[in-house]
């Protein structure tokens, strides 16, 4: 018999990418701290704008775009460490009272940073559905997962998107229904959610981060969208989205830096919706991204807990505050025997090289919530994704070449000057910096391993009987100096490598 983990977070959002843009740092930190993380998405985002030119055809094919975004979401959740995911319309209940599929309502930009409803939303558009009907489905999920905390959109929907506003309304109502003993919901026991959280950013912190981002990018050439539009930073002194609130509405904040690479990697997976993702080693931000309205926004260095009125986030805050770097734990929530649904389809063939891997089949208990294990990617797969296969090969080759050359020439002197050791260490440093620029931290790690492995092998295997590294001071300087040069490349400011080219997925 299995037991539920002590802390369970259920994150509920309207479209694929909302979970990463709005709460990626919090989800990754929670998973890292051992919290069981589940994600529910209301729609597949089939009416979303498409940024990359090579995928522009998807904008005219909602079904293909939906499949593409399903794959992007699966890959993003794997990066964040989430344990399971469900599209709410997969819950087999209330047939005849709701559409078989909840569809993206669409939106239009009213002004930069503020969205409004589209004028042609269909009858199955999520924002037009009966709140109680949709909330009844989510209440089933709540009773099944029995979360200790639920995270969703704030009342204004972040930036006004009608589906985001509806997501807030539906989630709030579902929490009420799940706690009501008078609601049968397939025989599942009522569940009172202890903590309800809304997405949030601290207003003054966001303004300072926008100003910092504008200053940093002001020293580089302008970034452009695929259509040639210049990407610009939102005005730090202008109107902020509704998720930006005063510090008095927040109860705790946490450093995102331990999971920054995960968050940026997850953002890059949402390639149809996000562009120009790059890291920055800033005071108030760890990176930036571009949206479909050509606005550049910061990836903040902190996440905040904003409890809904009457809710208490103390328990979750304590878990995150005491995180000791534990790895994510798998869910052990009991799941009844169930029929099997098809896993989300892969992205279109013409974009297969960018598509996320398909997940396994989804098991749906009778009247319960669908659960699916999010696919995990190995270290090599992550390296290939971040730096490309060429980047991986170049990083390895650079480490091997510079390690070998340095070992051969490190004892060379010219008129008593240690020219060989200087050239050898400079070569290793150059190789490490180049690897980091080409393939990120993964490429740097490969170069360092190649350098250390080869220098040690040549020092102790002594090919041909020749002593390449002697038991003298110069030999020790080389053996220990080479890895130190790699470490030096690792501590260089990330902004030196964030010129808008590495990491862009446009």
C-alpha positions in Angstrom: 0.0 0.0 0.0 1.3 3.4 -0.9 1.0 6.7 1.0 0.8 10.2 -0.3 3.8 12.5 0.0 3.6 15.1 2.8 3.6 18.1 0.5 1.7 18.2 -2.8 1.5 21.2 -5.1 -1.1 21.4 -7.9 -0.5 24.1 -10.4 -3.4 25.0 -12.7 -3.0 27.2 -15.8 -4.9 28.0 -19.0 -2.3 27.2 -21.8 1.0 25.5 -22.4 3.8 27.9 -21.5 1.7 29.7 -18.7 3.2 27.3 -16.1 6.8 28.2 -17.1 6.5 31.9 -17.8 4.3 32.5 -14.8 5.6 30.0 -12.2 8.6 28.1 -13.7 10.9 29.1 -10.9 8.5 28.1 -8.1 7.6 24.8 -9.7 11.3 23.9 -10.1 12.2 24.9 -6.6 9.3 22.9 -5.2 10.2 19.8 -7.1 13.9 20.2 -6.0 12.7 20.5 -2.4 10.9 17.2 -2.6 7.4 18.5 -3.1 5.2 16.4 -5.3 4.3 18.6 -8.3 1.3 18.1 -10.5 0.2 20.4 -13.4 -3.2 20.8 -15.0 -3.7 22.8 -18.2 -7.1 23.9 -19.3 -6.5 24.2 -23.1 -3.8 23.3 -25.6 -3.3 26.8 -26.8 -4.4 26.1 -30.4 -5.1 29.8 -31.1 -1.7 31.1 -29.8 0.5 33.3 -31.9 3.5 31.5 -33.6 6.8 33.2 -33.4 9.4 31.2 -35.5 9.2 31.6 -39.3 9.8 27.9 -39.8 6.7 27.1 -37.8 4.5 30.0 -39.1 2.3 27.5 -41.0 1.0 26.2 -37.7 -0.9 29.5 -37.1 -3.3 28.4 -39.8 -3.7 24.9 -38.5 -5.1 24.9 -34.9 -4.9 21.1 -34.6 -1.3 20.9 -35.6 -0.4 23.8 -33.4 -2.2 22.1 -30.5 -0.1 18.9 -31.0 3.0 21.0 -31.2 2.3 22.8 -28.0 1.4 19.5 -26.2 4.9 18.3 -27.1 6.5 21.6 -26.0 4.7 21.5 -22.7 5.8 17.9 -22.0 9.4 18.8 -22.6 9.2 22.0 -20.4 7.7 20.1 -17.5 10.5 17.6 -17.7 13.0 20.4 -17.4 11.1 21.8 -14.4 10.9 18.4 -12.6 7.1 18.1 -12.5 5.8 14.6 -11.7 2.6 14.5 -13.7 0.4 16.5 -16.1 -3.2 16.5 -17.2 -5.3 18.4 -19.7 -8.6 18.9 -17.8 -10.8 17.8 -20.7 -9.3 14.3 -20.3 -11.3 13.8 -17.1 -14.2 11.5 -18.1 -17.0 13.2 -16.4 -20.0 15.5 -17.1 -20.4 14.3 -20.6 -23.2 16.1 -22.3 -22.8 19.1 -20.1 -19.5 20.3 -21.5 -17.5 20.2 -24.8 -15.3 17.2 -25.4 -12.4 19.6 -25.9 -11.7 22.9 -24.1 -10.3 25.2 -26.7 -8.1 28.3 -26.5 -10.3 31.4 -26.7 -7.7 33.5 -28.4 -6.7 37.1 -27.6 -5.6 40.4 -29.0 -3.1 42.9 -27.7 -4.9 46.0 -26.4 -1.5 47.7 -25.7 2.0 46.3 -24.9 1.7 44.0 -21.9 -2.1 44.0 -21.8 -4.3 41.5 -23.6 -8.0 41.5 -24.3 -10.5 38.9 -25.6 -10.6 37.9 -29.3 -13.7 38.8 -31.2 -14.3 35.4 -32.8 -14.1 32.9 -29.8 -16.0 29.7 -30.6 -18.7 28.0 -28.5 -16.2 25.6 -26.9 -13.8 28.4 -26.1 -12.6 28.0 -22.5 -13.4 31.6 -21.5 -17.1 31.2 -22.4 -17.8 27.9 -20.6 -20.0 27.5 -17.5 -17.7 28.0 -14.5 -19.5 25.5 -12.4 -19.3 22.7 -15.0 -15.5 23.1 -15.6 -14.9 23.6 -11.9 -16.6 20.3 -11.2 -14.0 18.5 -13.4 -11.2 20.2 -11.6 -12.7 19.4 -8.2 -12.4 15.7 -9.2 -8.7 16.3 -9.7 -8.4 18.1 -6.4 -10.0 15.3 -4.5 -7.9 12.8 -6.2 -4.5 14.5 -5.8 -5.4 16.0 -2.4 -2.9 18.9 -2.8 -1.6 20.7 0.2 -1.2 23.8 -2.0 -2.9 24.9 -5.3 -1.2 27.6 -7.5 -3.1 29.4 -10.2 -3.5 32.7 -12.0 -4.3 35.9 -10.0 -7.7 37.6 -10.6 -6.5 39.8 -13.4 -5.1 36.9 -15.4 -1.5 38.2 -15.3 -1.9 40.5 -18.3 -5.6 40.3 -19.1 -5.9 37.2 -21.2 -9.6 36.0 -21.0 -8.5 32.4 -20.5 -6.2 33.4 -17.7 -9.0 35.2 -16.0 -11.3 32.3 -16.5 -8.6 30.0 -15.1 -8.6 32.0 -11.9 -12.4 31.8 -11.6 -12.7 28.1 -12.3 -9.9 27.1 -10.0 -11.3 29.1 -7.1 -14.7 27.5 -7.6 -13.2 24.0 -7.9 -11.5 24.4 -4.6 -14.9 25.2 -3.0 -16.6 22.3 -4.7 -13.9 19.8 -3.7 -14.3 20.8 0.0 -18.2 20.4 -0.1 -19.4 17.1 1.4 -22.7 17.5 -0.4 -20.9 17.1 -3.8 -20.5 13.4 -4.6 -17.9 13.6 -7.3 -17.6 9.9 -8.0 -17.4 8.8 -4.4 -14.1 10.7 -3.8 -13.8 12.0 -0.2 -14.0 15.8 0.2 -10.7 17.7 0.4 -10.1 21.2 1.8 -7.0 22.7 0.2 -4.9 24.2 3.0 -3.0 26.7 0.8 -4.2 28.6 -2.3 -1.5 30.7 -4.1 -1.7 33.2 -6.9 1.1 33.9 -9.4 2.9 37.1 -8.4 5.9 39.4 -8.8 6.9 42.1 -6.4 6.2 45.5 -8.1 9.4 47.4 -7.1 11.6 44.4 -7.8 10.1 44.0 -11.3 10.6 47.6 -12.1 14.2 47.5 -11.0 14.8 44.3 -13.0 13.3 45.9 -16.1 15.6 48.9 -15.7 18.6 46.6 -15.2 17.7 44.6 -18.3 17.3 47.7 -20.4 20.7 48.9 -19.2 22.4 45.6 -19.9 20.9 45.1 -23.4 21.6 48.8 -24.2 25.3 47.8 -24.5 24.6 45.2 -27.2 23.2 45.3 -30.7 19.4 45.3 -30.9 17.6 41.9 -30.9 15.2 41.2 -33.6 12.1 39.0 -34.0 12.0 36.6 -37.0 9.9 39.2 -38.9 12.6 41.9 -38.3 10.8 43.7 -35.5 13.2 45.1 -32.9 12.6 43.5 -29.5 12.4 46.2 -26.8 12.3 46.1 -23.0 9.0 47.1 -21.3 9.2 50.6 -19.8 10.2 50.3 -16.2 8.1 53.3 -15.3 5.0 52.3 -17.3 1.9 50.3 -16.3 2.8 46.8 -15.0 0.8 43.6 -15.5 -1.7 42.8 -12.8 0.5 40.0 -11.3 2.9 42.7 -10.1 1.8 43.6 -6.6 3.2 45.5 -3.6 5.4 43.6 -1.2 2.7 43.7 1.5 0.7 41.1 -0.5 3.6 38.6 -0.5 4.6 36.4 2.4 7.9 34.9 1.3 10.4 35.0 -1.5 13.1 32.5 -2.7 16.3 32.7 -4.8 15.8 31.2 -8.2 19.5 30.8 -9.0 19.7 27.2 -8.0 17.2 26.3 -10.7 17.8 29.1 -13.2 19.2 26.8 -15.9 16.2 24.6 -15.6 13.8 27.5 -16.0 15.6 28.9 -19.0 15.7 25.4 -20.6 12.0 25.0 -20.0 11.3 28.4 -21.6 13.3 27.4 -24.7 11.1 24.3 -25.1 8.1 26.6 -25.7 9.5 27.6 -29.0 6.3 28.6 -30.7 5.5 31.2 -28.0 8.8 32.4 -26.6 11.9 33.9 -28.3 15.4 35.3 -27.5 15.8 33.3 -24.2 19.2 34.0 -22.8 20.9 34.0 -19.3 22.1 37.1 -17.5 24.1 37.1 -14.3 22.3 40.2 -12.9 21.5 41.6 -9.5 17.7 41.1 -9.9 17.4 38.8 -12.9 18.9 35.5 -14.2 17.9 35.9 -17.8 15.3 37.3 -20.2 12.9 36.2 -22.9 10.9 37.8 -25.7 7.2 37.5 -26.2 5.0 37.5 -29.3 4.4 41.3 -28.9 8.1 42.0 -29.4 8.5 42.8 -25.6 11.6 41.6 -23.7 10.9 40.8 -20.1 13.3 39.6 -17.3 13.4 36.2 -15.8 13.6 37.4 -12.2 16.1 36.1 -9.6 13.4 35.5 -7.0 10.0 33.9 -6.8 7.3 35.0 -4.4 4.4 33.3 -2.5 1.2 35.3 -2.7 -1.5 33.5 -0.7 -5.1 34.1 -1.6 -7.1 36.1 1.0 -7.7 33.9 4.0 -5.0 31.4 3.0 -1.7 30.6 4.7 1.5 29.7 2.9 3.6 29.0 5.9 3.9 25.3 5.4 5.1 25.5 1.8 7.4 28.4 2.6 9.0 26.3 5.3 9.6 23.5 2.9 11.2 25.7 0.3 13.3 27.6 3.0 14.8 24.3 4.2 15.5 22.8 0.9 18.9 21.1 1.2 19.2 20.3 -2.5 17.2 17.1 -2.4 16.3 15.6 -5.8 12.6 15.4 -6.9 10.7 12.5 -5.4 8.2 10.5 -7.5 4.5 10.8 -6.7 3.0 8.0 -4.6 -0.6 9.1 -4.7 -2.9 6.0 -5.1 -4.4 5.6 -8.6 -7.3 3.3 -9.2 -7.3 0.9 -12.2 -8.2 2.8 -15.3 -8.6 2.7 -19.0 -5.7 4.1 -21.1 -5.9 7.2 -23.2 -3.5 8.1 -26.0 -0.4 10.1 -25.1 -0.1 13.5 -26.7 1.0 13.3 -30.3 4.4 14.5 -31.4 4.9 17.8 -33.1 4.6 18.0 -36.9 7.2 16.2 -38.9 8.7 19.4 -40.4 9.6 20.5 -36.9 10.6 17.1 -35.5 14.1 18.2 -34.7 12.6 20.7 -32.2 9.8 18.6 -30.8 9.7 17.2 -27.3 9.6 13.5 -26.8 6.3 11.8 -26.4 5.2 10.8 -22.9 3.9 7.4 -21.9 0.2 6.5 -22.0 -2.1 8.4 -19.5 -4.0 6.4 -16.9 -7.4 7.8 -15.9 -9.2 6.4 -12.9 -13.0 6.2 -13.1 -14.2 9.7 -12.3 -10.6 10.6 -11.3 -7.7 12.6 -12.6 -5.4 11.5 -15.4 -1.8 11.0 -14.4 1.3 10.6 -16.5 4.9 10.4 -15.8 6.7 13.3 -17.4 9.6 12.1 -19.5 13.1 12.6 -18.1 16.1 13.5 -20.3 19.6 12.3 -19.7 22.7 14.4 -19.3 23.8 13.9 -22.9 20.3 14.8 -24.2 20.4 18.0 -22.3 23.8 18.9 -23.6 22.8 18.3 -27.2 19.7 20.4 -26.7 21.5 23.3 -25.1 24.6 23.4 -27.4 23.7 21.2 -30.3 25.6 18.0 -31.4 28.3 20.2 -33.0 28.7 22.1 -29.7 29.2 18.9 -27.8 31.8 17.6 -30.3 33.7 20.9 -30.4 33.8 21.0 -26.6 35.2 17.5 -26.3 37.7 18.1 -29.1 38.9 21.4 -27.7 39.5 19.8 -24.3 41.4 16.9 -25.8 43.6 19.0 -28.1 44.5 21.7 -25.5 45.1 19.1 -22.8 47.5 17.2 -25.1 49.3 20.2 -26.4 49.7 21.7 -23.0 51.1 18.5 -21.5 53.7 18.3 -24.3 54.8 22.0 -24.2 54.4 23.0 -20.5 58.0 22.5 -19.7 59.3 24.6 -22.6 61.3 27.7 -21.6 62.7 30.6 -23.6 65.7 32.3 -22.1 64.5 31.1 -18.7 61.0 32.3 -19.1 58.2 29.6 -18.6 56.6 30.2 -22.0 55.3 26.7 -22.2 53.2 26.7 -19.1 51.8 30.1 -19.8 50.8 29.0 -23.4 49.4 25.7 -22.1 47.2 27.3 -19.4 46.1 30.1 -21.7 45.1 27.5 -24.3 43.0 25.6 -21.8 41.3 28.8 -20.6 40.5 29.8 -24.2 39.1 26.3 -25.0 36.9 26.4 -21.8 35.6 29.9 -22.6 34.9 28.9 -26.2 33.0 25.8 -25.1 30.9 27.8 -22.7 30.1 30.3 -25.4 29.1 27.6 -27.9 27.4 25.0 -25.7 26.8 26.6 -22.3 27.7 25.1 -18.9 27.4 21.6 -20.3 30.0 22.3 -23.0 32.3 23.8 -20.4 32.0 20.7 -18.3 32.8 18.4 -21.2 36.0 20.5 -22.0 37.1 20.4 -18.3 36.6 16.6 -18.1 38.5 16.1 -21.4 41.4 18.3 -20.2 41.7 16.7 -16.8 41.3 13.2 -18.1 43.9 13.6 -20.8 46.5 15.4 -18.7 46.3 12.8 -16.0 46.5 10.0 -18.5 49.6 11.5 -20.3 51.2 12.2 -16.9 50.9 8.7 -15.5 50.7 6.4 -18.5 53.9 7.8 -20.0 53.5 6.7 -23.6 56.7 5.4 -25.1 58.4 5.6 -21.7 59.0 9.3 -22.0 58.3 11.3 -18.8 56.1 14.2 -20.0 55.1 15.5 -16.6 58.0 15.4 -14.2 57.9 15.4 -10.4 58.8 19.0 -10.2 57.1 22.3 -9.4 56.3 23.0 -13.1 54.6 19.6 -13.4 52.3 20.3 -10.4 51.5 23.7 -11.7 50.4 22.2 -15.0 48.4 19.3 -13.4 46.5 21.6 -11.0 46.5 24.7 -13.1 44.6 23.2 -16.0 41.5 22.4 -14.0 41.8 25.8 -12.3 41.7 27.5 -15.7 38.4 25.7 -16.4 37.0 26.8 -13.1 38.0 30.4 -14.0 36.0 30.1 -17.2 33.0 28.9 -15.2 33.0 31.9 -12.9 33.1 34.5 -15.6 29.9 36.6 -15.6 27.0 35.0 -17.5 26.1 38.3 -19.2 29.4 38.0 -21.2 27.8 35.0 -22.8 24.2 36.4 -23.2 24.5 38.6 -26.2 21.2 37.3 -27.6 22.7 34.6 -29.9 23.4 31.7 -27.6 20.2 30.2 -26.3 17.9 31.9 -28.8 15.0 29.8 -30.1 13.3 31.9 -32.7 
